[in-house]
Amino acid sequence: MSERESWEKELEALGRDSAAEGAEPVETAAGETETGAEQSFAEEAEERARAAERDFERRLEKAIDRRIRNICLKTFAVAAAVCMVVFLIVSPAVGVFFPTPQHVGGMGSASLEEYLGAYYETTRPYVELVPANDQQRRAWTQNRGFGCYTVGLNVLDGKQYWARTGESNVQVTLDRGRFAVKNDPERVLVRDWNAFNYRDSVEGVRADLEGLPRTSYGYISVRANAPVSIETLRESGLDVNWIEVYSDVESVADQAFRWRGGLNTRTRTSENGDDWRQDMSSDELRQRYLNNLETLLSAPRLLRQLSFDVETDGVPDDLSLDGGVFSGGWYAFSGDAVKEAIRANCDAVAAQTGPLLTERYCVSGSRDALLAYLDTADIRCVGIDNVHIHYVENH
């Protein structure tokens, strides 16, 4: 039976009930004169008819309310069922086809946190991603549905004298496989162009350092004239924070450049207590570097979106912009060429033996230690990244 037929039958039943209650015949003889009792009886009958009419209207209103309520309940049930299908079936099904914060390259692959940790230490000096525990990871990850996520990260800037851990200071998004930095108020992940192509001479940097108080602690980026081993840098007495791993890899993908990645060689946090970079040997650091490159290669879709820097032609003569390339300076590339460049570098470094070498590196130390290093090292160019003047900070 249709809704309309059901409603018509209900109204017909209400009409019959009301008619039966209000229809009591009043018998008068034709031509007879109404007595007072008969008139009173007629008035009572009329009042009963009005009461029956009011009762019919009340029951009709209740029937209408009941019908509206049933329609609302059915509508709500249908809407709830649709929402359940969308959020419990459609949204998870959509999420299966896109990377998730737990596995950016498919089941069994690295998490987004691990992947970005490998990427940023490979491409950004001083950047350290602090691994979150399970409770923090759940609290910092927001699933917005349909393969879209907002993820909080705890990122340290190694140039800062202090380090704040245990809280999220950077937010990134992963929307159906598209990665973006959403919020970085401390600018920890900001790219520093030409970090190792400073035009400052060693003499100029030495003069700047000599003008600082002896209590100062400085961070410098160095480009050496020839490759130097990690052991040699450590023997200088300076803290070795980051190195670009040297290799003789040939150019790939018809590009006129060779790409080399970097590695944090000094960390402030340790996930399991035995992976402090400053305590690792050359072989251990090389393996850590290779692990990072393999992690990057494990998610080609995400890798194509990320940008990598290469030097095109030595120290720049000027800083003019020429078709996206700093003349004689640095070039940012991405896309399919990235995978080939990383694979070529990974193979070249894996074939190395002996100490880990670098031409570009970041070191830090007291003012006097830095001055002593500048006097003895074979440096092509150098720049000051940051300086902490202790007696000013403490007073």
Secondary structure, 3 states (H helix, E strand, C coil): CCHHHHHHHHHHHHHHHHHHHHCCCCCCCCCCCCCHHHHHHHHHHHHHHHHHHHHHHHHHHHHHHHHHHHHHHHHHHHHHHHHHHHHHHHHHHHHHCCCCCCCCCCCCCCCHHHHHHHHHHHHCCCEEEECCCHHHHHHHEEEEECCEEEEEEEEEECCCCCCCCCCCCEEEEEECCEEEEEECCCCCCCCCCCCCCCCCCHHHHHHHHHCCCCCEEEEEEEEEEEEEEHHHHHHCCCEEEEEEECCCCCCCCCCCCCCCCEEECCCCCCCCCCCCHHHCCHHHHHHHHHHHHHHHHCCHHHHCCCCEEEECCCCCCCCCEECCEECCCEEEECCHHHHHHHHHHHHHHHCCCCCCEEEEEEEEEEHHHHHHHHHHCCEEEEEEEEEEEHHHHCC
